Amino acid sequence: MRAHEAGWAHAAVSVRGPAWLRDPADVNALVPRLWSRTARKVDGVLEVGGVRLPDLVAQHGSAAYVLDEEDFRSRARDFRDGFSGFDVYYAGKAFLCTEVARWVDQEGLHLDVCTAGELAVAERAGFPMDRVELHGNNKSPHELRRALELQVGRIVVDSFHEITRLADLAAETGMTARVMVRVTPGVEAHTHEYIATAHEDQKFGFSISSGDAMAAVRAIRETPGLELRGLHSHIGSQIFDTSGFEVAARRVLALHRQVAEETGVQLPELDLGGGFGIAYTTQDDPADAASLAAEIRTIVTEECAARGLEVPRLSVEPGRAIVGPSMCTVYEVGTVKAVELDGGAVRTYVSVDGGMSDNIRTALYDADYSCTLASRRSDAPVLLSRLVGKHCEAGDIVVKDEFLPGDLAPGDLVAVPGTGAYCRSMASNYNHVPRPAVVAVRDGVARVVVRRETLEDLLLTDVG
């Protein structure tokens, strides 16, 4: 994709909205697949987990991330049960805090981390380390040493330098590192180019086609202190079908067969990654966990049979598919501005008390989101609106296009669904704005699981 050097929002865009966006039959209604499973409206007021969002904001302030605990747990169970017989890894990078790590453990999932910070959260939560997998293309000696000390279940190696580094640490500590080899099968998922990660020209893994992947396998097998458990592949994010997995499995299992022929031993494990998609807008139609599992299981079984291989222990990484729909962000409207454009068109800008500091994805990925009036019912005609943040940046846009009531006014609350993944975890303090709280809701009770930052928090790191 190409955009203006100052950001996509500076490029020429339509003032009529995208073709897929339709006038709503009822602007007060929710589109169920965009929201967590307990979300509903009562007289126009949005409730999540039995908690009215105006009451939540009155107690905890705005902007706020609202995390639906029952929805999170039910989606975790969907993947655990749908992928029965697999190891299902929750993506710590999507969103992680101590309480969420406990939920992941309690629902029987594994945990994928990629930094010392995420590993520290897992340790603090008492997460079983044998169900932790450490990723990363540039793991520091400190991170690798900590993983060895904690005896994490798997370390996914990503470079020859890392193999050497890990071997030295294993010899120094007397520990054995159980490793997976991250391979790039040359498959690009049908997704945004910024988040497709399995094609050759990218930073992750060892290329199968160049022979680097097989060379990494040989190096690990020849190195004391390293125990090779299997191969790891990941083809991207926000994926809605299994066609990419079919091609990736074929290529990775061909390497699996090559290893067996050369060593006489079949690798016991295979991680096919995941990155399953969620519904951000009405144009998205994600598959359910059980259907994805059945298709992937069939793909691997048939590919193994064709190569005379036993089916290895399989792992998947659903990515955003668990926490993404489980969270929404609630904002308070500060200003509403109608801007006349060329040709007589009008764009309505709705400014809220958050923005790109709490959701960078629209600016970073050109991502689409939806939103709804959350604090009351409205019978006013709809207006095509743009939800924007408070930051000093023209690209500070949360929702590019959405139909909202024409009587929207300062003090109203607006909620954006699907913000559980990569919003709080990628949040910043741009313009020195403190990051919002994460408030978990369940059975009519709201409780803070990540507190709101304060100005004092920001000043603590300023040693001047």
Buried (B, 14 or more C-beta within 10 A) or exposed (E): EEEEEEBBBEEEEEBEBEEEBEEBEEBBEBEEBBBBBBBEBEEBBBBBBBBBBBEBBEEBBBBBBBBBBBBBBBBBBBBBBBBEEBBBBBBBBBBBBBBBBBBBBEBEBBBBBBBBEBBBBBBEBEBEBEBBBBBBBEBEEEBBBBBBEBEBBBBBBBBEEBBEBBBBBBEEBEBEBBBBBBBBBBBBBBBBEEBBBBBBEEEBBBBBEEEBBBBBBEBBBEBEBBBBBBBBBBBBBBBBBBBBBBBBBBBBBBBBBBBBEEEEEBBEBBBBBBBBBBBBBBEBEBBEBBEBBBBBBEBBEEBBEEBEBEBBBBBBBBBBBBBBBBBBBBBBBBEBEEEEEEEEEEBBBBBBBBBBBBBBBBBBBBBBBBBBBBBBBBEEEBBBBBBBBBBEBEBBBBBBBBBBBBBBEEEBBBBBBBBBBBBBBBBEEBBEBBBBBBBBBBEEEBEBBBEBBEEEEBEEEEEE
